[in-house]
Structures are given as C-alpha cells and as structure tokens.
Amino acid sequence: MVLMKVEGVTKYFGGLPALSEVDFEVHQGEILGLIGPNGAGKTTLYNVVSGLYQPTKGRIVYKGQDITRLPSHEVARRGIVRTFQMAELFKGMTVFENTMVAHHLHSREGIWGGLFNTATARRDRAEIEQSVMEILEFMQLASVKDELAKNLPHGYQRALGVAIGLAARPELLLLDEPVTGMNPTEATTFMDILRRVRDERRITLMLVEHNMRTVVGICDRILVLSFGKKIAEGLPREITKNKNVIEAYLGVKEIAA
C-alpha cells in the first residue's frame, strides 16, 4: 500500500533549484533509504515533506490527501514526524521530560485543565507518563530516564531523538543520519532497534544516512539524489550496482568492497 506520494517536487532558493521534479513513493511498512552526496538535496526534501518548506511546485499526497501546503505542526499531527541530524534535545531536561514534551501533539489536556488540575488533566498525564516509560523501555533508555540529556553519551542521545519522534505517534518517521558518530557495534545494535520500530510498532521509516553498510543492511529500497534530481531508485543490490550511483556517490572502490 502506498502511504505517501511525492509528485514532481521542485524547490528553488534564490533562483537556483535545490530539488528538480522529484518523484517517489513510500510504501507502508517499509524502510526506505535516501542517499546522495553532500548538497544533493536530501535535507531540503525532508524539509519539504515535513512541512518546514513549501515546494515551488509539485505536491505531496499522504494517505490519499494533499498535504503540500500544510504547516509542519499539522503534518506532524497527521502522522509524519522527523528527527534531525543534530539531536534536537532539551539538554537541561531529563530523558523522561524530553520524551514527555513530544506528547503535546495528542494531549487532551487544555490550558485550563492543566491549570486547575482537573480529573481529565490528571488522567491524561497518567496515560502520557505510562506511554513515556513504554517508549523508553523499547528504546533501551529506561535505565537513564532521570539523566539530563546533555550528559548522555552520543549513542544514547541518538536513541533519545528517536524516542521523542515515537512519542509524537508517527505513522511515517523520517530519520536524519541516525547512526552517524556510532562505532560499528553501536550502529548494529541501533539498526536492530530501528527494525523493531518498523516490525513491532508498525511505523514506516525513511532514513537519510551516509553509512552505506547501514543503508544496504537495513533498507528495503533506496532512493538516490544528486544535484537535486532523482538518479536511481530500487532494491539495495540494484543501487549498489547502478553506474550512475557509483559515479555520483558511492565510488568504485566502495562498491567493490
């Protein structure tokens, strides 16, 4: 089933195209990789899909509805949530508090309910706290729930970024370089967690990643951008043998390895 369709998306900045007529689909339940050299347009594409930018032309259809002109908070509310390359954490707050903040999209507690501590507000907070602990246990962060985010090792900060994304209850989670900075053992462990996110929590994943071992090892399909244009799309084994991809991004030696 097609979860999202990106149709002819083009984005100009100052008369220069960052994206040119990009088309692709995201299938429900898959892990789709997005790769390309620096400046290929990957971050711009994420920003357009998540509503931070509006495309110059083209459209984005999610679950059969055109969401092209929706603001980012409304896109997130509908189920498309993104993480960022540099973990967007509240560094002075605990792991638990960071994850709680992300529940605001779906909280039933209004400003007056919170102010007067109504029964609905108390019930809502109790449900959120339970959900937070479930997510932290799933992401193997329960043991550091009271640690300040700024004191976490790099790998834990990456995991917290995903936990925050999960707290927003996505159906499509956009990950930006999730294993960057991790050693091979950490990256392998984190890949296993991401597979569980897809398989057990039934969340479709799209990830930007430069670590090709990760991309080939975890993705069902791979989309390749170069200079803002799609140059290839297919299964990992097809992408790693694609001449255009090799020339634009991977390098002959890395493919041979």
C-alpha positions as CSV (number, residue, x, y, z in Angstrom):
1,M,0.0,0.0,0.0
2,V,1.3,3.5,-0.9
3,L,1.5,5.6,2.2
4,M,2.9,8.8,0.6
5,K,3.5,10.0,-2.9
6,V,5.9,12.8,-3.8
7,E,5.0,14.1,-7.3
8,G,7.2,16.4,-9.3
9,V,8.5,18.3,-6.3
10,T,10.8,21.2,-7.1
11,K,12.2,23.7,-4.7
12,Y,14.1,26.9,-5.7
13,F,16.2,29.1,-3.4
14,G,17.2,32.4,-5.0
15,G,16.5,31.2,-8.5
16,L,18.6,28.0,-8.0
17,P,16.9,24.6,-7.9
18,A,17.7,22.6,-4.7
19,L,15.2,19.9,-5.9
20,S,14.1,19.3,-9.5
21,E,11.0,17.2,-10.4
22,V,11.5,14.6,-7.7
23,D,9.0,11.7,-7.8
24,F,8.9,8.7,-5.5
25,E,6.5,6.7,-3.3
26,V,6.8,5.4,0.3
27,H,5.1,2.1,0.9
28,Q,3.5,1.3,4.2
29,G,5.7,-0.9,6.4
30,E,8.9,-0.4,4.5
31,I,12.3,1.1,5.4
32,L,13.2,3.5,2.6
33,G,16.8,4.9,2.4
34,L,17.6,8.3,0.9
35,I,21.2,8.8,-0.1
36,G,23.3,11.2,-2.2
37,P,26.4,13.3,-2.0
38,N,26.6,16.4,0.2
39,G,24.4,19.1,-1.4
40,A,22.2,16.6,-3.2
41,G,19.0,17.9,-1.7
42,K,18.3,15.3,0.9
43,T,17.7,17.7,3.8
44,T,15.7,20.0,1.6
45,L,13.5,17.1,0.6
46,Y,12.9,16.2,4.2
47,N,12.1,19.8,5.0
48,V,9.5,19.9,2.2
49,V,7.9,16.6,3.2
50,S,7.7,17.6,6.8
51,G,6.2,21.0,6.0
52,L,9.1,23.2,7.1
53,Y,9.4,24.3,3.4
54,Q,6.7,24.5,0.8
55,P,7.7,23.4,-2.7
56,T,8.0,25.8,-5.6
57,K,5.9,23.3,-7.5
58,G,4.7,19.7,-7.2
59,R,2.7,18.1,-4.5
60,I,2.8,15.6,-1.6
61,V,0.0,13.2,-1.1
62,Y,-0.2,11.4,2.2
63,K,-2.8,8.6,2.8
64,G,-4.7,9.9,-0.2
65,Q,-4.8,13.6,0.9
66,D,-2.9,16.5,-0.5
67,I,-0.7,17.9,2.4
68,T,1.5,20.1,0.3
69,R,0.6,23.4,1.9
70,L,0.1,22.3,5.4
71,P,2.3,23.8,8.2
72,S,4.8,21.4,9.9
73,H,2.8,21.0,13.1
74,E,-0.2,19.9,11.1
75,V,1.9,17.5,9.0
76,A,3.2,16.0,12.3
77,R,-0.3,15.8,13.7
78,R,-1.3,13.7,10.7
79,G,1.5,11.3,11.3
80,I,4.7,12.4,9.5
81,V,7.3,13.1,12.1
82,R,11.0,13.8,11.6
83,T,14.2,13.6,13.7
84,F,17.2,15.8,13.0
85,Q,20.8,15.2,12.1
86,M,21.9,17.1,15.3
87,A,19.7,15.7,18.1
88,E,17.1,18.4,18.9
89,L,17.0,17.8,22.6
90,F,16.2,19.9,25.6
91,K,19.7,19.5,27.1
92,G,18.8,20.7,30.5
93,M,15.9,18.3,30.9
94,T,15.9,14.7,31.7
95,V,15.4,11.8,29.3
96,F,11.9,11.3,30.7
97,E,11.0,15.0,30.5
98,N,12.3,15.2,26.9
99,T,10.0,12.4,25.8
100,M,7.0,13.8,27.7
101,V,7.3,17.1,25.8
102,A,6.7,15.3,22.4
103,H,3.3,14.0,23.5
104,H,1.8,17.5,23.3
105,L,0.5,16.9,19.8
106,H,-2.1,14.4,21.0
107,S,-2.7,15.6,24.6
108,R,-6.3,16.2,25.5
109,E,-5.2,18.4,28.4
110,G,-6.1,22.1,27.6
111,I,-4.6,25.1,29.3
112,W,-7.4,25.4,31.9
113,G,-7.4,21.7,32.6
114,G,-3.7,21.8,33.4
115,L,-4.1,25.0,35.5
116,F,-6.9,23.7,37.6
117,N,-5.7,20.0,37.7
118,T,-9.0,18.6,36.5
119,A,-9.8,14.9,36.5
120,T,-9.3,14.8,32.7
121,A,-5.9,16.5,33.1
122,R,-4.8,14.1,35.8
123,R,-5.9,11.1,33.7
124,D,-4.2,12.5,30.6
125,R,-0.9,13.0,32.4
126,A,-1.0,9.5,33.8
127,E,-1.5,8.0,30.3
128,I,1.3,10.1,29.0
129,E,3.7,9.0,31.7
130,Q,2.8,5.4,31.1
131,S,3.4,5.9,27.3
132,V,6.8,7.6,28.0
133,M,8.0,4.7,30.1
134,E,6.9,2.2,27.4
135,I,8.8,4.1,24.8
136,L,12.0,4.5,26.9
137,E,11.9,0.7,27.7
138,F,11.5,0.0,24.0
139,M,14.4,2.3,23.1
140,Q,16.6,0.8,25.9
141,L,16.6,4.2,27.7
142,A,14.7,3.3,30.9
143,S,17.8,3.0,32.9
144,V,18.8,6.6,32.2
145,K,15.4,8.2,32.4
146,D,16.4,10.6,35.1
147,E,19.7,11.6,33.4
148,L,20.0,15.1,31.9
149,A,20.1,14.9,28.1
150,K,23.3,16.9,27.9
151,N,25.1,14.2,30.0
152,L,24.1,11.3,27.8
153,P,26.7,9.5,25.5
154,H,26.3,10.2,21.8
155,G,24.5,6.9,21.1
156,Y,22.0,7.5,23.8
157,Q,21.3,11.0,22.5
158,R,20.6,9.5,19.1
159,A,18.2,7.0,20.7
160,L,16.5,9.7,22.7
161,G,15.9,11.6,19.4
162,V,14.1,8.6,18.1
163,A,12.2,8.2,21.4
164,I,11.0,11.8,21.0
165,G,9.8,11.0,17.5
166,L,8.0,7.9,18.7
167,A,6.2,9.9,21.4
168,A,4.6,12.0,18.7
169,R,2.9,8.8,17.4
170,P,4.0,8.8,13.8
171,E,2.9,6.5,11.1
172,L,5.9,7.7,9.0
173,L,9.1,8.6,10.8
174,L,11.8,10.5,8.9
175,L,15.3,9.8,10.4
176,D,18.3,12.0,9.6
177,E,21.6,10.2,9.8
178,P,20.6,8.0,12.8
179,V,23.9,6.2,13.2
180,T,26.3,9.0,12.5
181,G,29.1,9.0,15.0
182,M,28.4,5.5,16.3
183,N,31.0,2.7,16.2
184,P,30.2,-0.5,14.3
185,T,28.8,-2.3,17.3
186,E,26.6,0.6,18.3
187,A,25.4,1.0,14.8
188,T,24.4,-2.6,14.5
189,T,22.5,-2.5,17.8
190,F,20.7,0.6,16.7
191,M,19.8,-0.9,13.4
192,D,18.2,-3.8,15.2
193,I,16.1,-1.2,17.3
194,L,15.0,0.5,14.1
195,R,13.9,-2.8,12.6
196,R,11.8,-3.3,15.8
197,V,10.3,0.1,15.4
198,R,9.1,-1.0,12.0
199,D,8.1,-4.5,12.8
200,E,6.7,-4.2,16.4
201,R,5.4,-0.6,16.4
202,R,4.3,-0.8,12.7
203,I,5.9,2.5,11.8
204,T,7.1,3.1,8.3
205,L,10.7,4.5,8.2
206,M,12.5,6.7,5.8
207,L,16.2,7.5,6.6
208,V,19.0,9.7,5.3
209,E,22.3,8.1,6.0
210,H,25.9,8.2,4.7
211,N,26.9,4.9,6.3
212,M,26.4,2.6,3.4
213,R,26.7,-0.5,5.5
214,T,23.7,0.7,7.4
215,V,21.7,1.7,4.3
216,V,22.3,-1.6,2.5
217,G,21.8,-3.7,5.6
218,I,18.5,-2.2,6.8
219,C,16.6,-0.6,3.9
220,D,14.1,-2.4,1.7
221,R,14.5,0.1,-1.1
222,I,16.9,3.1,-1.7
223,L,16.3,6.4,-3.4
224,V,19.3,8.3,-4.7
225,L,19.5,12.1,-5.3
226,S,22.3,14.0,-7.0
227,F,22.2,17.8,-7.5
228,G,18.5,17.8,-6.5
229,K,17.4,15.2,-9.0
230,K,16.5,11.6,-8.6
231,I,19.0,9.5,-10.4
232,A,18.1,6.0,-9.1
233,E,15.5,4.1,-7.1
234,G,15.4,0.4,-6.3
235,L,16.5,-2.6,-4.2
236,P,19.8,-2.3,-2.3
237,R,21.5,-4.8,-4.6
238,E,20.3,-2.8,-7.7
239,I,21.5,0.5,-6.3
240,T,25.0,-0.7,-5.4
241,K,25.5,-1.9,-9.0
242,N,24.0,1.2,-10.6
243,K,26.6,3.0,-12.7
244,N,25.1,6.4,-12.2
245,V,25.0,5.9,-8.4
246,I,28.6,4.7,-8.4
247,E,29.8,7.7,-10.3
248,A,27.7,10.2,-8.3
249,Y,28.2,9.0,-4.8
250,L,29.5,5.6,-3.8
251,G,32.8,5.3,-5.6
252,V,34.1,2.3,-7.4
253,K,36.3,1.1,-4.6
254,E,33.4,1.2,-2.0
255,I,31.1,-0.7,-4.3
256,A,33.8,-3.4,-4.9
257,A,34.3,-3.8,-1.2
